């Protein structure tokens, strides 16, 4: 039986799978939204679907890297074809999205768009117009097969941070995901998108003032739901509310900054000091000058 718990202004859910307790922020101040998330998680448990928060965070690029590395490590002849289908057809539509947000309706829309396209070929003779033909259902099905393999991998991840760490450091698939996240092209793009998501989340919650770098980092550190609670908190409350209210017990114990600063005002001030120190470094100065 799942439970709801309020931390600060944000509702959290608690549920059990195989006798192990899991807690997850709903990212919302509304109890009804937390109840809907809890029902979704309990339904996934009944169907045997993996339910950890990690599953909900995996983006298209990570799953795509896994599929490509699976083809590469198993020496599959379809590697070049899979890479081409991901890059030319799937990535322009699903790139940057979390895998759990790709619905049946999205896939139907993708199929309809592909069916409306035409493939263009070189003319048989010089001076003739290019030859065209519709995209076949077989080609679309091969692309959807690649997408299904990505989703299947996301749902197969173990429910343990230790196992996540082992996958990232000791397996070919993990190396592929690690490279996709930290690569000079994908990594910065995903980080910018994460910060943009936080800005948009703040706007949805009614906070229209520009977010400072420290406030963005605060939301990145504690999650958007908890972070916006601290950002919107009056200064006199910040000086009294403990930082422990915004962290899970294990996470709080492993975070020396949160424990040392003790209250929200102290945590915000320390993050701001860190930002100010790094803003004066040569790399930061060059970046600022470029924009």
PAPAGU-102116 format. One line per field, with one value per residue (C-alpha): residue number from 1; residue in three letters; z, x, y. Coordinates in Angstrom, 2 decimals, always signed. Example, Ala and Ser with C-alpha at 12.3 -4.5 7.8 and 13.67 -1.06 7.14 Angstrom:
2
n = 1	2
res = Ala	Ser
Z = +7.80	+7.14
X = +12.30	+13.67
Y = -4.50	-1.06
//
This chain:
291
n = 1	2	3	4	5	6	7	8	9	10	11	12	13	14	15	16	17	18	19	20	21	22	23	24	25	26	27	28	29	30	31	32	33	34	35	36	37	38	39	40	41	42	43	44	45	46	47	48	49	50	51	52	53	54	55	56	57	58	59	60	61	62	63	64	65	66	67	68	69	70	71	72	73	74	75	76	77	78	79	80	81	82	83	84	85	86	87	88	89	90	91	92	93	94	95	96	97	98	99	100	101	102	103	104	105	106	107	108	109	110	111	112	113	114	115	116	117	118	119	120	121	122	123	124	125	126	127	128	129	130	131	132	133	134	135	136	137	138	139	140	141	142	143	144	145	146	147	148	149	150	151	152	153	154	155	156	157	158	159	160	161	162	163	164	165	166	167	168	169	170	171	172	173	174	175	176	177	178	179	180	181	182	183	184	185	186	187	188	189	190	191	192	193	194	195	196	197	198	199	200	201	202	203	204	205	206	207	208	209	210	211	212	213	214	215	216	217	218	219	220	221	222	223	224	225	226	227	228	229	230	231	232	233	234	235	236	237	238	239	240	241	242	243	244	245	246	247	248	249	250	251	252	253	254	255	256	257	258	259	260	261	262	263	264	265	266	267	268	269	270	271	272	273	274	275	276	277	278	279	280	281	282	283	284	285	286	287	288	289	290	291
res = Unk	Unk	Unk	Unk	Unk	Unk	Unk	Unk	Unk	Unk	Unk	Unk	Unk	Unk	Unk	Unk	Unk	Unk	Unk	Unk	Unk	Unk	Unk	Unk	Unk	Unk	Unk	Unk	Unk	Unk	Unk	Unk	Unk	Unk	Unk	Unk	Unk	Unk	Unk	Unk	Unk	Unk	Unk	Unk	Unk	Unk	Unk	Unk	Unk	Unk	Unk	Unk	Unk	Unk	Unk	Unk	Unk	Unk	Unk	Unk	Unk	Unk	Unk	Unk	Unk	Unk	Unk	Unk	Unk	Unk	Unk	Unk	Unk	Unk	Unk	Unk	Unk	Unk	Unk	Unk	Unk	Unk	Unk	Unk	Unk	Unk	Unk	Unk	Unk	Unk	Unk	Unk	Unk	Unk	Unk	Unk	Unk	Unk	Unk	Unk	Unk	Unk	Unk	Unk	Unk	Unk	Unk	Unk	Unk	Unk	Unk	Unk	Unk	Unk	Unk	Unk	Unk	Unk	Unk	Unk	Unk	Unk	Unk	Unk	Unk	Unk	Unk	Unk	Unk	Unk	Unk	Unk	Unk	Unk	Unk	Unk	Unk	Unk	Unk	Unk	Unk	Unk	Unk	Unk	Unk	Unk	Unk	Unk	Unk	Unk	Unk	Unk	Unk	Unk	Unk	Unk	Unk	Unk	Unk	Unk	Unk	Unk	Unk	Unk	Unk	Unk	Unk	Unk	Unk	Unk	Unk	Unk	Unk	Unk	Unk	Unk	Unk	Unk	Unk	Unk	Unk	Unk	Unk	Unk	Unk	Unk	Unk	Unk	Unk	Unk	Unk	Unk	Unk	Unk	Unk	Unk	Unk	Unk	Unk	Unk	Unk	Unk	Unk	Unk	Unk	Unk	Unk	Unk	Unk	Unk	Unk	Unk	Unk	Unk	Unk	Unk	Unk	Unk	Unk	Unk	Unk	Unk	Unk	Unk	Unk	Unk	Unk	Unk	Unk	Unk	Unk	Unk	Unk	Unk	Unk	Unk	Unk	Unk	Unk	Unk	Unk	Unk	Unk	Unk	Unk	Unk	Unk	Unk	Unk	Unk	Unk	Unk	Unk	Unk	Unk	Unk	Unk	Unk	Unk	Unk	Unk	Unk	Unk	Unk	Unk	Unk	Unk	Unk	Unk	Unk	Unk	Unk	Unk	Unk	Unk	Unk	Unk	Unk	Unk	Unk	Unk	Unk	Unk	Unk	Unk	Unk	Unk	Unk	Unk	Unk	Unk
Z = +0.00	-1.05	+1.03	+0.51	+2.45	+2.31	+2.54	+2.58	-0.01	-2.23	-2.07	-2.12	-2.71	-1.02	-2.46	-2.05	-4.61	-3.71	-0.07	-0.72	-0.02	-2.72	-2.32	-5.16	-5.40	-7.37	-8.24	-7.35	-4.46	-5.33	-3.48	-6.42	-8.74	-6.17	-5.92	-9.70	-9.73	-6.91	-8.79	-11.88	-9.94	-8.24	-11.62	-13.05	-10.11	-10.78	-14.44	-13.55	-15.12	-13.58	-11.46	-10.23	-10.75	-12.87	-15.55	-15.87	-16.34	-19.21	-22.39	-26.01	-26.56	-23.72	-25.02	-28.58	-27.41	-25.80	-28.97	-31.10	-28.65	-28.51	-32.30	-32.19	-29.39	-30.95	-34.42	-36.00	-39.69	-39.11	-37.23	-40.09	-40.91	-37.24	-36.88	-40.04	-38.95	-35.52	-36.85	-39.86	-38.69	-34.95	-33.46	-35.26	-33.78	-30.35	-29.61	-26.16	-24.82	-21.82	-22.96	-20.59	-22.28	-25.68	-25.92	-28.32	-29.79	-30.47	-32.31	-34.38	-35.32	-36.26	-38.49	-40.19	-40.85	-42.30	-44.52	-45.91	-46.87	-50.16	-50.78	-53.53	-55.78	-58.47	-61.99	-64.24	-66.98	-66.83	-67.23	-65.99	-62.84	-59.58	-58.93	-55.85	-54.02	-50.72	-47.52	-47.10	-43.97	-43.70	-43.39	-40.76	-38.82	-38.77	-37.31	-34.68	-33.80	-32.92	-30.75	-28.96	-28.15	-26.52	-24.40	-23.41	-22.21	-20.13	-18.38	-17.66	-15.49	-11.95	-9.00	-7.24	-7.45	-6.96	-10.04	-12.04	-11.12	-12.16	-15.53	-16.20	-15.37	-16.32	-19.33	-23.00	-22.87	-19.85	-21.58	-24.51	-22.29	-20.35	-23.61	-24.89	-21.75	-21.42	-25.10	-26.22	-28.35	-26.34	-22.77	-22.94	-24.87	-22.21	-19.39	-21.05	-21.56	-17.88	-16.82	-19.29	-17.82	-14.38	-15.69	-17.32	-14.12	-12.14	-14.60	-14.32	-10.54	-10.92	-10.27	-13.01	-11.70	-13.43	-11.70	-10.51	-11.17	-7.50	-7.64	-10.77	-9.07	-6.01	-8.20	-9.92	-6.55	-4.80	-7.74	-9.28	-6.80	-3.67	-5.28	-6.25	-2.70	-1.42	-4.19	-3.45	+0.33	+2.14	+3.58	+7.21	+6.56	+4.83	+8.00	+10.08	+7.85	+8.08	+4.87	+6.03	+5.06	+1.38	+1.19	+1.64	+4.82	+3.01	+0.58	+3.42	+5.29	+2.20	+1.51	+3.69	+2.34	+3.30	+6.74	+7.34	+6.33	+8.40	+7.16	+3.68	+3.88	+4.60	+1.71	-0.77	+0.47	+0.13	-3.40	-4.32	-2.92	-4.97	-8.10	-7.43	-6.97	-10.19	-12.18	-11.78	-13.34	-16.85	-18.53	-17.06	-18.09	-21.68	-21.79	-20.46	-23.02	-25.85	-24.98
X = +0.00	+1.52	+1.65	+1.79	+4.06	+4.48	+7.97	+7.94	+5.28	+6.03	+4.20	+6.25	+5.05	+6.22	+5.65	+7.06	+8.37	+9.69	+9.71	+11.92	+10.71	+11.00	+10.38	+9.90	+9.02	+5.87	+7.38	+4.04	+2.40	-0.95	-1.97	-4.09	-1.06	+0.88	-2.03	-2.06	+1.69	+1.30	-1.49	+0.74	+3.65	+1.43	-0.06	+3.45	+4.32	+1.24	+2.24	+5.85	+7.21	+10.31	+9.22	+12.32	+12.65	+15.77	+13.55	+11.64	+14.83	+16.41	+16.43	+16.32	+20.05	+21.02	+18.74	+19.98	+23.59	+22.71	+21.14	+24.11	+26.60	+24.63	+24.91	+28.60	+29.63	+27.65	+29.09	+25.65	+25.59	+22.66	+24.84	+25.16	+21.46	+20.46	+22.70	+21.24	+17.63	+18.27	+20.08	+17.87	+14.41	+14.05	+16.30	+14.68	+11.32	+12.18	+15.60	+15.98	+12.80	+12.54	+11.66	+8.71	+7.04	+6.90	+3.33	+1.37	-0.12	+3.39	+4.32	+1.11	+1.90	+5.45	+4.12	+1.69	+4.48	+6.78	+4.01	+3.45	+7.13	+8.67	+12.12	+14.11	+16.60	+19.01	+17.54	+18.39	+19.52	+21.19	+18.64	+15.70	+13.82	+14.68	+12.80	+10.56	+8.56	+6.60	+8.23	+7.24	+5.62	+8.54	+10.99	+8.83	+8.55	+12.34	+12.64	+10.00	+11.85	+14.91	+12.75	+11.19	+14.63	+15.53	+12.38	+12.92	+16.43	+15.20	+12.69	+15.31	+17.61	+18.15	+16.68	+19.97	+22.38	+25.28	+24.11	+23.78	+27.39	+28.54	+26.77	+28.29	+31.86	+32.10	+29.87	+29.97	+26.37	+27.17	+30.21	+27.99	+25.47	+28.26	+29.78	+26.40	+25.78	+29.29	+30.15	+31.05	+27.88	+25.21	+26.32	+26.13	+22.86	+21.25	+22.53	+21.15	+17.83	+17.78	+18.29	+15.63	+13.24	+13.86	+13.13	+9.91	+8.94	+9.39	+7.17	+4.46	+4.57	+4.02	+7.59	+8.28	+11.43	+14.71	+16.39	+19.94	+22.70	+22.58	+18.81	+19.15	+21.85	+19.62	+16.84	+19.37	+20.69	+17.38	+15.02	+12.68	+9.85	+11.92	+14.12	+11.27	+9.90	+13.19	+13.45	+9.96	+10.43	+10.47	+13.86	+12.72	+11.54	+14.84	+16.70	+14.60	+13.66	+16.16	+17.75	+16.94	+13.29	+14.27	+16.44	+15.78	+17.49	+20.23	+20.90	+21.10	+23.59	+25.85	+25.65	+28.16	+27.11	+23.45	+24.43	+26.96	+24.69	+21.77	+19.13	+17.95	+19.48	+22.90	+22.63	+21.66	+24.47	+27.10	+25.99	+26.14	+29.67	+30.71	+29.22	+30.99	+34.38	+34.08	+32.76	+36.16	+38.11	+39.59	+37.29	+34.19	+35.43	+36.00	+32.51	+30.94	+32.84	+31.62	+27.99
Y = +0.00	+3.33	+6.48	+10.24	+12.55	+16.32	+17.83	+21.59	+22.41	+19.41	+16.08	+12.88	+9.33	+6.12	+2.65	-0.84	-3.28	-6.74	-5.69	-2.66	+0.88	+3.56	+7.29	+9.76	+13.45	+14.24	+17.65	+19.22	+21.05	+19.44	+16.31	+15.13	+15.03	+13.00	+10.54	+10.11	+9.43	+6.90	+5.09	+5.00	+3.49	+0.91	-0.02	-0.52	-2.79	-4.91	-5.28	-6.10	-2.90	-1.29	+1.67	+3.49	+7.25	+6.53	+5.01	+8.26	+10.29	+8.35	+10.41	+9.34	+9.91	+7.54	+4.79	+5.33	+4.97	+1.66	+0.26	+1.33	-0.15	-3.39	-3.66	-2.78	-5.17	-8.05	-7.28	-6.99	-6.25	-3.90	-1.36	+1.14	+0.86	+1.33	+4.39	+5.90	+5.34	+6.82	+9.89	+10.64	+9.61	+8.95	+11.64	+14.62	+13.58	+12.13	+13.68	+15.27	+13.65	+11.38	+7.89	+7.60	+10.58	+8.82	+7.58	+5.42	+8.59	+9.94	+6.75	+6.85	+10.46	+9.44	+6.64	+9.03	+11.56	+8.91	+7.52	+11.01	+11.32	+10.25	+8.81	+10.49	+8.67	+9.77	+9.77	+6.86	+9.21	+12.57	+15.35	+13.25	+14.33	+12.53	+9.31	+9.11	+6.46	+6.39	+5.18	+1.53	+0.13	-2.30	+0.60	+2.29	-0.97	-1.35	+2.16	+1.39	-1.82	+0.30	+2.56	-0.43	-1.81	+1.51	+1.49	-2.15	-1.37	+1.59	-0.66	-3.35	-1.22	-2.59	-0.73	-0.01	+2.91	+0.46	-1.43	+1.83	+2.63	-0.85	-0.58	+2.86	+1.80	-1.87	-2.58	-1.62	-0.40	+1.73	+3.21	+4.13	+5.90	+7.61	+8.87	+10.06	+12.10	+13.56	+13.90	+17.42	+17.58	+15.75	+16.54	+20.35	+20.15	+17.94	+20.18	+23.30	+21.49	+20.49	+24.12	+25.26	+22.67	+24.21	+27.72	+26.53	+24.67	+27.88	+29.78	+27.13	+27.51	+31.28	+32.47	+35.02	+36.76	+35.82	+32.88	+33.52	+30.99	+29.99	+29.43	+27.29	+25.22	+24.88	+23.42	+21.17	+19.95	+19.23	+18.67	+21.22	+20.59	+21.11	+23.75	+26.06	+25.81	+27.24	+29.83	+31.18	+31.04	+34.46	+35.42	+35.19	+31.62	+30.76	+31.68	+29.25	+26.28	+23.36	+22.11	+18.56	+19.21	+19.12	+15.99	+12.31	+11.06	+9.10	+11.94	+14.47	+12.31	+12.19	+15.95	+17.82	+21.25	+20.75	+19.48	+22.24	+25.13	+23.73	+26.20	+27.23	+30.72	+29.21	+26.75	+29.50	+31.75	+29.00	+28.14	+31.85	+32.12	+29.10	+30.68	+34.00	+32.29	+30.30	+33.28	+34.91	+32.05	+32.51	+29.98	+31.61	+35.05	+33.89	+32.35	+35.56	+37.65	+35.40	+36.12
//
